[in-house]
Amino acid sequence: MFEDLFAPDKVEEARLIIQTQFPTAIWETVYVTILSTLFAIVIGLPLGVLLVTGDKNGVLPLPRWLMQTLNVIINLLRSVPFLILMIMVFPLTRAIVGTVVGTTATIVPLVIAAFPFVARLTESSLREVNPNLIEMAQSMGASPVQIITKVMIPESVPSLLSNATIAITTVLGYSAMSGILGGGGLGKIAINYGYYRYKDLIMIAAVILLIVLVQVFQTVGTKLAVSTDKRLK
Amino acid sequence: MIDIQNLSKTFRTADGNVEALKDVSLRISDGDIFGIIGMSGAGKSTLVRCINLLERPSEGRVIVDGEDLGSLTETQLRERRREITMIFQGFHLLMQRTCLKNVCFPLELAGMKRADAQKRALELLETVGLKDKANAYPAQLSGGQQQRVAIARALATNPKVLLCDEATSALDPNTTNAILELIQEINEKTGITVIVITHQMSVVEKICRHVAILDGGTVVEQGEVSEVFSRPQSAAARRLVFPEGDLPAVQSVKGRLLRVVFNGAEAANTPLITRMAVEQGIQASIVYASTKSIGDKAYGLMLLGLPDDDSIVRTAIAYLTKTQGILAEEVTDGV
């Protein structure tokens, strides 16, 4: 591995592939990551809220069996390795997208892998909200729904944003992994050229781009989280 | 009127049941400033949370203006809570909202239109002297300012009752006074009933008209502030009035004993005892004194030893009580 990494013919070959294939691959990775994270948030955020409010001492207690079922399902989904999960949901993916290969098709397993994670992250963000604020809202006659929408979520926005950043970088990693099983993007290029065809330089270039993407997401996410937090000023 | 009848609250914990309140009965009339004082763990916070039913009492009833709060549905109760608002030791402002939005919060809950709510909130911020901080965030304010915002918020829905749960305990003495004066002013202006929970004597002395002393979950004493503080009957009341412990050498004093209570007397800068000696020729020895000045007013208590002579004692009492805010009476047992 890594012999004659910068031999002129290899550099030339890499340059060609970077020019022709990388723009699409970057776009595919970004598009799959952002879309999957968004869907995961749409499902995971309400679930995370439920995990906190449905607690025995929460603002909207739910039956114990329901909470336990919810917890078990989330833990179950979280413990299945992503590639196995991807194979397991092939029927579902086919039903929704019509195919199991390609960039769009990977959104389905990515969402299923990410929403339980997002639910847990949301749960931890909401648990950070000062319980005294909830008592204050109750003392002013707030209903459980008002407590959720006007106290718990707004007060934890900075924490939710930094957790969303963690989610998006994790999904990015998963999306790269999906390259093995027909997913598109930078992961596919790294695996197809680097692993299957020993074109190390291309693999390294793809990995570097993935690192840059993670950096960009992380920097933007942290900036957003800090700038929305009014406690720090 | 708030009528608390035979209220008990028992918490179930892993180590068994804890009786936080035992058979508490209180009657608080409209427009009063009512203090509930006790050491930590006496059940004050539980009691105040039973008044707006944040805690459901295990037994007993809370009747506000003839309505038993325990009989209301959740929705009705939420509406009543707009009339019994609360301020807290930790202020509990929403940190991600501006001050103006914080004051708007209860109005939003009540479904008031945004523009109307903001107009009302601005008026209230003006009342508490923080109109210029409307667009600041709570983290940018001092503790006293945060409590003012919390007061404005508590007043937003025009409540009939304001519950103050250790509202000044996190503030320095000067800020405490300013906040207490604000609460007093609001009480005088709007006639709102104020219930003050505190462990500080000075708070009760400064603004309360009536007081209940809570100890171990029961009310051990209640009545007018001057009455309770000048003649503390129960052990708990004595502990509060004499935080350094009961008076030590009192029994051994020869002659007569006079108890002088300073309840906001304008005598902080006056050498009262010296003047009595000069003007009346009465030589009093100070057996015990625990007084402090807040602003130019004096609070606290003094025990004077006087010669064994009825006329001297009478003259001394007459002389001292001429000054407003001073109670003086002869005592035999040193309390």
Interface residues (C-beta under 8 A of the other chain):
Chain A: N130 N132 L133 E135 M136 A137 Q138 S139 M140 G141 A142 S143 Q146 K150 V151 P154 E155 V157 P158 T228 D229 K230 R231 L232 K233
Chain B: N52 L54 T75 L77 R78 E79 R80 R81 R82 T85 M86 F88 G90 H92 L94 M95 Q96 R97 F105 P106 E108 L109 A110 Y137 P138 A139 Q140 R153 T157 L163
